[in-house]
Amino acid sequence: MDTTTATALVIQNFPSGGPGRWAPWLTAAGVTPVVVRAYEGEPVPERLGHAALLVLGGGYLPDEDDRAPWLAPTRALARQALDEGVPYFGICLGGQLLAQVAGGEVRGEHGRPEFGSTRLRLRPETAGDPLFDALPPGPAAIQNHVDAITRLPAGAHWLADSEHCPYQAFRVGERAWGVQFHPEAEPDGILRWNEDRLRRYGHERGALHRAAAADDAEAAAVWGEVAGRFGRLVRQAG
C-alpha cells in the first residue's frame, strides 16, 4: 500500500482565515497542508510544486492587488493549476479568484450579504461530480461575504446556490472547485467576528453562533466528506 503523503499548497489571505478543520480532514486523507501566510509577507511561490492548491478566504476582491499584492502571484498559480489539471479548491475569496481567472466576473458589495449558517440548494449538476455527488440535500454552511460572483466562467459546472446568492459552488474543468461559503469554519469562529460590522447588516453575533452550533454536526459530516473526497482525488491525481 502506498503510504506516501501528498502536499497541498494553502494560500492564507487573512489572519483569521486559516484552513480550520480542513487541515485535519486533509491530513486524514493523506494530504499534508503547507500553509503560506501571504498576509504576513510570506512569499507565494512563482510555480506550483505541490499536488494541489487551496486558496482561502479574506476581505479582498480577487484582483485587489493594491491592498493585497500577493493576489497577483496567487492568480498565476490558479492559472497554472487550471492549465495543468492540478486539483484546486477555493473558499470564498479563493472561489471568487478561480471564477475570475477562468473568465467569470466578481463584483464587490453585490447582492444581499450572507452571514452565519445558511442552507444551500444542490443543483442537478452535482450528479457525478467528484466532490458534490450524492450529498444530503440542503446542507448547511457558514457564510461571511458581501462580495459575490456575478457570472460563472463559460463551461463551468454550477453545483449549488442559496436563497440570496446564486453561485455558491461550481467546478471548472475536471479538478478545480470554487465555493462562496466556508466549509472549513467552525461555529465558535463566529464569536470572533466584528460585532459592529454584523450590526450594520442587521445581524447579532450571538444568534448567528447559536444557529451555526445547532447545524454543526450535520455540516461537519457533509464538508468533512467533501474534504476527504478532495484529498483522495489529490492522491489519485498525483
BAMAR-259767 format. One record per residue: residue in one letter; residue number from 1; x, y, z of N, C-alpha, C in turn. Coordinates in Angstrom, 1 decimal, padded with zeros to 4 digits. Each point is the difference from the previous one (the first is absolute). Layout:
BEGIN
A/NUM/X/Y/Z/X/Y/Z/X/Y/Z
...
// end
This chain:
BEGIN
M/1/000.8/-001.2/000.0/-000.8/001.2/000.0/000.9/001.2/000.0
D/2/-000.4/001.0/-000.8/000.8/001.3/-000.1/-000.3/000.8/001.3
T/3/001.1/000.2/000.8/-000.2/000.8/001.2/000.6/001.4/-000.1
T/4/000.4/000.4/-001.2/000.6/001.3/-000.1/-001.2/001.1/000.1
T/5/000.4/001.2/000.4/-000.9/001.0/000.2/000.2/001.1/-001.0
A/6/-001.1/000.4/-000.7/000.0/001.1/-000.9/000.0/001.3/000.8
T/7/000.4/001.1/-000.6/-000.1/001.3/000.6/-000.9/001.0/-000.8
A/8/-000.7/000.8/000.7/-000.9/001.0/-000.6/000.5/001.4/000.4
L/9/000.3/000.9/-000.9/000.3/001.4/000.3/-001.2/000.7/000.4
V/10/000.0/000.7/001.1/-001.2/000.7/000.5/000.4/001.5/000.1
I/11/-000.7/000.8/-000.7/000.2/001.5/000.1/-000.9/000.6/001.0
Q/12/000.5/000.5/001.1/-000.8/000.7/001.0/000.1/001.5/-000.2
N/13/-001.2/000.6/-000.1/-000.1/001.4/-000.4/-000.3/001.0/001.1
F/14/-000.3/-000.6/001.2/-000.5/000.9/001.1/000.3/-000.7/001.3
P/15/000.4/000.7/001.1/000.4/-000.6/001.2/-001.0/-001.0/000.6
S/16/-001.3/000.3/-000.1/-001.0/-000.9/000.5/-000.5/-001.0/-001.0
G/17/000.6/000.0/-001.2/-000.5/-000.9/-001.1/000.9/-001.2/-000.3
G/18/000.3/-000.8/001.1/000.8/-001.2/-000.2/-000.8/-001.1/-000.6
P/19/000.7/-001.2/-000.2/-000.7/-001.1/-000.5/-001.0/-000.7/000.9
G/20/000.0/000.4/001.3/-000.9/-000.6/000.9/000.0/-001.5/000.0
R/21/-001.2/-000.6/000.0/-000.1/-001.4/000.1/000.3/-000.8/-001.3
W/22/000.1/000.8/-001.1/000.5/-000.7/-001.2/001.4/-000.5/000.2
A/23/000.8/000.6/000.9/001.4/-000.5/000.2/-000.1/-001.5/000.5
P/24/-000.7/-000.3/001.1/000.0/-001.4/000.4/-000.7/-000.9/-000.9
W/25/-001.1/000.5/-000.7/-000.7/-000.8/-000.9/000.9/-000.4/-001.2
L/26/000.8/000.9/-000.5/000.9/-000.3/-001.1/001.1/-001.0/000.5
T/27/000.5/000.3/001.2/001.1/-000.8/000.5/-000.5/-001.5/000.1
A/28/-001.3/-000.1/000.5/-000.5/-001.4/000.1/-000.2/-000.7/-001.3
A/29/-000.1/000.8/-001.1/-000.1/-000.6/-001.4/001.4/-000.1/-000.6
G/30/001.1/000.3/000.7/001.3/-000.2/-000.5/000.6/001.2/-000.7
V/31/-000.5/001.1/000.3/000.4/001.3/-000.7/000.5/000.9/001.1
T/32/001.2/000.5/000.0/000.5/000.9/001.0/-000.1/001.4/-000.5
P/33/-000.7/000.9/000.7/-000.1/001.4/-000.4/001.4/000.7/000.3
V/34/000.4/000.8/-000.9/001.2/000.9/000.1/-000.5/001.4/-000.1
V/35/-000.1/000.7/001.1/-000.7/001.3/000.1/001.0/001.1/-000.3
V/36/-000.3/000.9/-000.9/000.7/001.2/-000.3/-000.8/001.2/000.6
R/37/000.5/000.6/001.0/-000.7/001.1/000.6/000.3/001.3/-000.8
A/38/-000.6/000.1/-001.1/000.3/001.1/-000.9/-000.3/001.4/000.6
Y/39/-001.0/000.1/000.8/-000.3/001.3/000.7/001.1/000.4/000.9
E/40/000.9/-000.9/000.4/001.1/000.4/000.9/001.3/000.3/-000.9
G/41/-000.1/-000.1/-001.3/001.1/000.2/-000.8/000.8/-001.2/-000.4
E/42/-000.5/-001.2/000.4/000.7/-001.3/-000.5/-000.2/-000.1/-001.5
P/43/001.1/-000.3/-000.7/-000.1/000.1/-001.5/-000.9/-001.1/-000.6
V/44/-000.8/000.3/-000.9/-000.7/-000.9/-000.8/000.9/-000.6/-001.1
P/45/000.1/-001.3/-000.1/000.9/-000.5/-001.1/-000.3/000.4/-001.4
E/46/001.0/000.1/-000.8/-000.2/000.4/-001.4/-000.6/-001.1/-000.8
R/47/000.3/-001.3/000.4/-000.6/-001.1/-000.6/-000.5/-001.0/001.0
L/48/-001.1/-000.7/-000.4/-000.6/-001.0/000.9/000.7/-001.3/000.0
G/49/000.6/-000.3/001.1/000.8/-001.3/000.1/-000.7/-001.0/000.9
H/50/-001.3/000.1/000.3/-000.7/-000.8/000.9/-001.1/-000.8/-000.8
A/51/-000.5/-001.0/000.6/-001.0/-000.8/-000.6/-001.4/000.7/-000.1
A/52/-000.2/001.1/000.7/-001.3/000.7/000.0/000.2/001.4/000.5
L/53/-001.0/000.8/-000.3/000.0/001.4/000.4/-001.3/000.4/000.6
L/54/000.1/000.5/001.2/-001.2/000.6/000.7/000.2/001.5/000.2
V/55/-001.0/000.8/-000.3/000.1/001.4/000.3/-001.2/000.3/000.9
L/56/000.3/000.6/001.1/-001.0/000.2/001.1/-000.6/001.4/-000.2
G/57/-000.9/000.4/001.0/-000.7/001.2/000.0/000.8/001.2/000.4
G/58/-000.7/001.2/000.0/000.6/001.2/000.4/-000.8/001.2/-000.4
G/59/000.2/001.1/000.6/-000.8/001.2/-000.3/000.5/000.8/-001.2
Y/60/000.2/-000.6/-001.1/000.5/000.6/-001.2/-000.8/-000.5/-001.2
L/61/000.0/000.8/-001.1/-000.4/-000.5/-001.3/001.2/-000.7/-000.6
P/62/-000.2/-001.0/-000.9/001.1/-000.8/-000.5/001.0/000.7/-000.8
D/63/-000.2/001.3/-000.5/001.0/000.8/-000.7/000.3/001.2/000.8
E/64/-000.2/000.1/001.3/000.3/001.2/000.8/001.4/000.0/000.4
D/65/000.9/000.1/-001.1/001.4/-000.1/000.3/000.6/001.1/000.8
D/66/-000.6/001.2/-000.1/000.5/001.1/000.8/000.0/-000.2/001.5
R/67/-001.0/-000.7/000.4/-000.2/-000.4/001.5/000.7/-001.3/000.3
A/68/000.0/-000.9/-000.9/000.5/-001.4/000.2/000.9/-000.4/-001.2
P/69/001.2/000.5/000.0/000.9/-000.2/-001.2/000.3/-001.5/-000.3
W/70/-000.2/-000.9/001.0/000.2/-001.4/-000.3/-001.0/-000.7/-000.8
L/71/-001.1/000.8/-000.3/-001.1/-000.6/-000.8/000.4/-000.2/-001.4
A/72/000.9/000.8/-000.5/000.5/-000.2/-001.4/000.7/-001.3/-000.2
P/73/001.0/-000.3/000.8/000.6/-001.4/-000.1/-000.9/-001.1/000.3
T/74/-001.0/000.2/000.9/-001.0/-001.0/000.3/-000.9/-000.3/-001.2
R/75/-000.3/001.1/-000.8/-000.8/-000.3/-001.2/000.8/-000.8/-001.0
A/76/001.3/000.3/-000.1/000.9/-000.7/-000.9/000.0/-001.5/000.4
L/77/000.1/-000.3/001.3/-000.1/-001.4/000.4/-001.3/-000.6/-000.4
A/78/-001.1/000.7/000.2/-001.3/-000.6/-000.4/-000.1/-000.2/-001.4
R/79/000.6/000.9/-000.8/000.1/-000.2/-001.5/000.8/-001.3/-000.3
Q/80/001.1/-000.2/000.7/000.8/-001.2/-000.3/-000.8/-001.2/000.4
A/81/-000.7/000.0/001.1/-000.7/-001.2/000.5/-001.1/-000.3/-001.1
L/82/-000.7/001.0/-000.5/-001.0/-000.3/-001.1/000.7/-000.6/-001.2
D/83/001.1/000.7/-000.4/000.6/-000.5/-001.3/000.6/-001.4/000.1
E/84/000.5/-000.4/001.2/000.6/-001.2/000.2/-000.8/-001.1/000.7
G/85/-001.3/000.3/000.3/-000.8/-001.0/000.6/000.3/-000.3/001.4
V/86/000.7/000.9/000.7/000.3/-000.2/001.4/-001.3/000.3/000.9
P/87/-000.4/-000.9/000.9/-001.2/000.3/000.8/000.1/001.3/000.7
Y/88/-001.1/000.8/000.0/-000.1/001.3/000.6/-001.3/000.0/000.8
F/89/000.0/000.6/001.1/-001.2/000.3/000.8/000.1/001.4/000.5
G/90/-000.9/000.9/-000.3/000.0/001.4/000.4/-001.2/000.3/000.9
I/91/000.2/000.6/001.1/-001.0/000.3/001.0/-000.2/001.5/000.1
C/92/-001.3/000.5/-000.2/-000.4/001.4/000.1/000.9/000.8/-001.0
L/93/000.9/000.8/000.5/000.9/000.7/-000.9/000.7/-001.0/-001.0
G/94/000.4/-001.1/000.5/000.7/-001.0/-000.9/-001.0/-000.5/-001.1
G/95/-001.3/-000.1/000.3/-000.9/-000.4/-001.0/-000.2/001.1/-001.0
Q/96/-000.1/001.2/000.5/-000.2/001.2/-000.9/001.2/000.1/-000.9
L/97/001.2/-000.3/000.6/001.3/000.1/-000.8/000.0/-001.0/-001.2
L/98/-000.5/-001.2/000.3/-000.1/-001.0/-001.0/-000.9/000.4/-001.1
A/99/-001.2/000.6/000.4/-001.0/000.4/-001.0/000.6/001.1/-000.9
Q/100/000.7/000.9/000.6/000.6/001.1/-000.8/001.1/-000.5/-000.9
V/101/000.9/-000.8/000.5/001.1/-000.5/-000.8/-000.5/-000.8/-001.2
A/102/-001.1/-000.7/000.2/-000.5/-000.9/-001.1/-001.0/000.8/-000.9
G/103/-000.2/001.3/000.2/-000.7/000.8/-000.9/-001.4/000.5/000.5
G/104/-000.3/-000.3/001.2/-001.3/000.5/000.6/000.1/001.4/000.5
E/105/-000.9/000.4/000.8/-000.1/001.4/000.5/-000.3/000.0/001.5
V/106/000.6/000.9/000.7/-000.2/000.2/001.5/-000.2/001.5/000.2
R/107/-001.0/000.3/000.9/-000.3/001.4/000.3/000.0/000.2/001.5
G/108/000.6/001.2/000.4/000.1/000.3/001.4/-001.4/000.5/000.5
E/109/-000.3/-000.4/001.3/-001.2/000.5/000.6/-001.2/-000.1/-000.9
H/110/-000.2/-001.2/-000.5/-001.0/-000.3/-001.0/-001.1/-001.0/000.6
G/111/-001.2/000.3/-000.2/-001.1/-000.9/000.5/-000.2/000.1/001.5
R/112/-000.6/-000.9/000.5/-000.3/000.0/001.5/001.1/-000.8/000.7
P/113/000.6/000.7/001.0/001.1/-000.7/000.8/-000.6/-001.2/000.7
E/114/000.9/-001.0/000.3/-000.4/-001.2/000.7/001.0/-000.2/001.2
F/115/-000.6/-000.2/001.2/000.8/-000.3/001.2/-000.6/-001.2/000.7
G/116/000.9/-000.8/000.6/-000.5/-001.1/000.8/-000.5/-001.2/-000.8
S/117/-000.6/-000.9/000.7/-000.4/-001.3/-000.7/-001.1/000.3/-001.0
T/118/000.2/-000.6/-001.2/-001.0/000.2/-001.1/-000.2/-001.3/-000.7
R/119/-001.2/-000.2/-000.4/-000.4/-001.2/-000.7/000.4/000.1/-001.5
L/120/000.7/-001.0/-000.5/000.3/000.0/-001.4/-001.0/-000.8/-000.8
R/121/-000.2/000.3/-001.3/-000.8/-000.9/-000.9/001.0/-000.6/-001.0
L/122/000.1/-001.3/000.1/000.8/-000.8/-001.0/-000.7/-000.1/-001.3
R/123/000.7/000.2/-001.1/-000.6/000.0/-001.3/000.2/-001.3/-000.6
P/124/-000.8/-000.3/-001.1/000.1/-001.3/-000.7/001.4/-000.3/-000.5
E/125/000.8/001.1/-000.3/001.3/-000.2/-000.5/001.0/-000.7/001.0
T/126/-000.5/-000.1/001.3/000.9/-000.7/000.9/000.1/-001.5/-000.3
A/127/-000.9/-000.6/-000.7/000.0/-001.4/-000.4/001.3/-000.3/-000.7
G/128/000.7/-000.9/000.6/001.3/-000.4/-000.7/001.2/000.8/000.4
D/129/-000.3/001.2/000.7/001.2/000.8/000.4/000.8/-000.7/001.0
P/130/001.4/000.0/-000.2/000.8/-000.7/001.0/-000.1/000.4/001.4
L/131/-000.4/001.3/000.3/-000.1/000.4/001.4/-001.4/000.2/000.5
F/132/-001.0/000.4/-000.9/-001.3/000.3/000.5/-001.1/-001.0/-000.4
D/133/000.4/-001.1/-000.6/-001.0/-001.0/-000.4/-000.6/-000.6/001.3
A/134/-001.3/-000.2/000.0/-000.7/-000.8/001.0/000.1/000.6/001.4
L/135/000.3/001.3/000.1/000.0/000.5/001.4/-001.5/000.2/000.5
P/136/-000.2/000.0/001.3/-001.3/000.2/000.5/-000.6/001.3/-000.5
P/137/-001.3/000.1/-000.3/-000.6/001.2/-000.6/000.0/001.1/001.1
G/138/000.1/001.3/-000.5/-000.1/001.1/000.9/001.0/000.1/001.1
P/139/001.3/-000.3/-000.3/001.0/000.1/001.1/000.2/001.4/000.5
A/140/000.4/000.2/001.3/000.2/001.3/000.6/001.5/000.3/-000.2
A/141/000.3/001.3/-000.1/001.4/000.4/-000.2/000.1/001.5/000.6
I/142/001.1/000.3/000.6/000.2/001.3/000.6/000.4/001.0/-001.1
Q/143/-000.6/001.1/000.0/000.2/001.1/-001.0/000.6/001.2/000.7
N/144/000.8/000.8/-000.8/000.5/001.3/000.6/000.5/000.8/-001.2
H/145/-001.0/000.5/-000.8/000.5/000.8/-001.2/-001.0/001.1/-000.4
V/146/000.6/001.0/-000.5/-000.8/001.1/-000.6/000.3/000.1/-001.5
D/147/001.1/-000.5/-000.5/000.3/-000.1/-001.4/-000.6/-001.3/-000.6
A/148/-000.1/000.0/-001.3/-000.6/-001.2/-000.6/000.5/-000.2/-001.5
I/149/-000.1/-001.3/-000.4/000.2/-000.3/-001.4/-001.3/000.4/-000.7
T/150/000.1/000.7/-001.1/-001.2/000.4/-000.8/-000.1/-000.8/-001.3
R/151/001.1/-000.6/-000.4/-000.1/-000.8/-001.2/001.1/-001.1/000.0
L/152/-000.5/-001.2/-000.2/001.0/-001.2/000.0/000.7/000.0/-001.3
P/153/001.2/-000.6/000.0/000.8/-000.2/-001.2/-000.8/-000.8/-001.0
A/154/000.2/000.2/-001.3/-000.6/-000.8/-001.0/000.3/-001.5/000.2
G/155/-001.0/-000.8/-000.1/000.2/-001.5/000.2/000.1/-000.5/001.4
A/156/000.0/000.9/001.0/000.0/-000.4/001.4/-001.2/-000.9/000.4
H/157/000.2/-000.9/000.9/-001.1/-000.8/000.5/-000.5/000.7/001.3
W/158/-001.3/000.4/-000.1/-000.6/000.8/001.1/-000.6/-001.1/001.0
L/159/000.5/000.0/001.2/-000.3/-001.1/000.9/-000.9/000.3/001.1
A/160/-000.1/001.3/000.5/-000.8/000.3/001.1/-000.3/001.5/000.1
D/161/-001.2/000.3/000.5/-000.3/001.4/000.2/-000.7/000.1/001.4
S/162/-000.4/001.2/000.4/-000.7/000.3/001.2/-001.1/001.0/-000.3
E/163/-000.8/000.3/001.0/-001.1/000.9/-000.2/000.4/001.4/-000.5
H/164/001.2/000.5/000.5/000.4/001.3/-000.3/001.3/000.1/-000.8
C/165/000.5/-001.1/-000.4/001.3/000.0/-000.7/000.0/-001.2/-001.0
P/166/000.0/000.3/-001.3/-000.2/-001.1/-001.0/001.2/-000.9/-000.1
Y/167/001.2/000.5/000.1/001.2/-000.8/-000.3/000.7/-000.4/001.3
Q/168/-000.5/-001.0/000.6/000.6/-000.4/001.3/001.1/-001.1/-000.3
A/169/-000.1/-000.7/-001.0/001.0/-001.1/-000.3/000.0/-000.2/-001.5
F/170/001.2/-000.3/-000.6/000.1/-000.3/-001.4/001.3/-000.7/-000.2
R/171/000.1/-000.6/-001.2/001.3/-000.7/-000.4/000.4/000.5/-001.4
V/172/001.3/000.2/-000.1/000.6/000.4/-001.3/000.8/-001.2/-000.5
G/173/-000.3/-000.5/-001.2/000.8/-001.2/-000.4/-000.4/-001.2/000.8
E/174/001.0/-000.8/000.2/-000.2/-001.3/000.8/000.5/000.1/001.4
R/175/000.9/000.9/000.4/000.6/-000.1/001.3/000.1/001.4/000.7
A/176/-000.8/001.0/-000.3/000.1/001.3/000.6/-001.4/000.4/000.5
W/177/-000.1/000.2/001.3/-001.3/000.4/000.7/000.2/001.3/000.7
G/178/-001.1/000.8/-000.1/-000.1/001.2/000.8/-001.3/000.0/000.8
V/179/000.0/000.5/001.2/-001.2/000.1/000.8/000.0/001.4/000.7
Q/180/-001.2/000.5/000.1/-000.1/001.3/000.7/-000.1/-000.1/001.5
F/181/-000.4/-001.1/000.5/-000.1/-000.2/001.4/001.3/-000.5/000.7
H/182/-000.1/-000.3/001.2/001.2/-000.4/000.8/-000.1/-001.4/000.6
P/183/000.3/-001.0/-000.8/-000.1/-001.4/000.5/001.0/-000.3/001.1
E/184/001.1/000.8/000.1/001.0/-000.2/001.0/-000.3/000.6/001.4
A/185/-001.0/000.8/000.0/-000.3/000.8/001.2/-000.8/-000.8/001.1
E/186/000.3/000.3/001.2/-000.7/-000.5/001.2/-000.8/001.1/000.6
P/187/-001.2/-000.3/000.6/-000.8/001.0/000.6/000.6/001.0/001.0
D/188/001.0/-000.5/000.8/000.6/000.9/001.0/000.8/001.1/-000.7
G/189/000.4/-000.2/-001.2/000.6/001.1/-000.7/-000.8/001.2/-000.2
I/190/-001.3/-000.2/000.0/-001.0/001.2/-000.1/000.2/000.9/001.2
L/191/000.3/-000.5/001.1/000.1/000.8/001.2/001.2/001.0/-000.1
R/192/000.9/-000.2/-001.0/001.1/001.0/-000.2/-000.3/001.0/-001.1
W/193/-001.2/-000.1/-000.6/-000.4/000.9/-001.1/-000.2/001.4/000.6
N/194/000.2/001.0/-000.9/-000.2/001.4/000.5/-001.5/000.2/000.2
E/195/-000.4/000.3/001.2/-001.4/000.2/000.4/-000.6/001.2/-000.6
D/196/000.8/001.1/-000.1/-000.5/001.2/-000.6/-000.4/-000.2/-001.5
R/197/000.9/-000.7/-000.7/-000.2/-000.3/-001.4/-001.3/-000.8/-000.2
L/198/-000.2/-001.0/000.9/-001.2/-000.8/-000.1/-001.2/000.8/000.2
R/199/000.0/000.9/001.0/-001.2/000.8/000.3/-000.3/000.9/-001.1
R/200/001.0/000.5/-000.8/-000.3/000.9/-001.1/-000.8/-000.8/-001.1
Y/201/000.1/-001.3/000.0/-000.8/-000.8/-001.0/-001.2/-000.7/000.7
G/202/-000.3/000.4/001.2/-001.2/-000.5/000.7/000.1/-001.3/000.6
H/203/001.2/-000.4/000.5/000.2/-001.3/000.6/000.6/000.1/001.4
E/204/-000.3/-001.0/000.8/000.6/000.0/001.4/000.9/-001.2/000.1
R/205/001.2/000.2/000.5/001.0/-001.0/000.0/-000.4/-001.3/000.8
G/206/-000.6/000.2/001.2/-000.4/-001.1/000.8/-001.0/-000.9/-000.7
A/207/-001.0/000.7/-000.7/-001.0/-000.8/-000.7/000.6/-000.8/-001.1
L/208/000.9/000.6/-000.8/000.7/-000.7/-001.1/000.7/-001.2/000.6
H/209/000.7/000.2/001.1/000.8/-001.1/000.6/-000.9/-001.2/000.4
R/210/-001.1/000.4/000.6/-001.0/-001.1/000.5/-000.5/-000.8/-001.2
A/211/-000.4/000.7/-001.0/-000.6/-000.7/-001.2/001.1/-000.9/-000.6
A/212/001.2/000.5/-000.2/001.1/-000.8/-000.6/000.3/-001.2/000.9
A/213/000.0/000.2/001.3/000.3/-001.1/000.9/-001.1/-001.1/-000.1
A/214/-001.2/000.4/-000.2/-001.1/-001.0/-000.1/000.1/-000.8/-001.3
D/215/000.6/000.6/-001.1/000.2/-000.7/-001.2/001.3/-000.7/-000.2
D/216/000.8/000.1/001.0/001.4/-000.4/-000.2/000.3/-001.4/-000.2
A/217/-000.7/-000.9/000.7/000.3/-001.4/-000.1/-000.3/-000.5/-001.5
E/218/-001.1/000.5/-000.5/-000.4/-000.3/-001.4/001.0/000.6/-001.0
A/219/000.3/001.3/000.3/000.9/000.7/-001.0/001.4/-000.7/000.0
A/220/000.5/-000.3/001.2/001.3/-000.6/000.1/000.1/-001.4/-000.8
A/221/-001.1/-000.7/000.1/000.0/-001.3/-000.7/000.0/000.2/-001.5
V/222/-000.7/001.0/-000.5/-000.1/000.2/-001.4/001.4/000.5/-000.5
W/223/000.5/001.1/000.6/001.2/000.6/-000.5/001.3/-000.8/000.3
G/224/-000.1/-000.8/001.1/001.1/-001.0/000.2/000.1/-001.0/-001.1
E/225/-001.2/-000.5/-000.5/000.0/-000.9/-001.1/000.5/000.6/-001.3
V/226/-000.4/001.3/-000.2/000.6/000.7/-001.2/001.5/000.2/000.1
A/227/000.5/000.3/001.1/001.4/000.2/000.2/000.7/-001.3/-000.2
G/228/-000.6/-001.1/000.5/000.6/-001.3/-000.2/000.1/-000.4/-001.4
R/229/-001.1/000.3/-000.7/-000.1/-000.4/-001.5/001.1/000.8/-000.7
F/230/000.2/001.3/000.3/001.0/000.8/-000.6/001.4/-000.6/000.3
G/231/000.2/-000.3/001.2/001.3/-000.6/000.4/000.3/-001.3/-000.8
R/232/-001.0/-000.8/-000.1/000.2/-001.3/-000.8/000.2/000.3/-001.5
L/233/-000.7/001.0/-000.5/000.2/000.4/-001.4/001.5/000.5/-000.2
V/234/000.5/000.8/001.0/001.3/000.5/-000.1/001.0/-001.2/000.0
R/235/-000.2/-001.0/000.8/000.9/-001.2/000.1/000.0/-000.7/-001.4
Q/236/-001.2/-000.2/-000.5/-000.2/-000.7/-001.3/000.7/000.8/-001.1
A/237/-000.2/001.3/000.0/000.5/000.8/-001.1/001.5/000.1/000.0
G/238/000.6/-000.1/001.3/001.4/000.0/000.1/000.7/-001.2/-000.4
// end
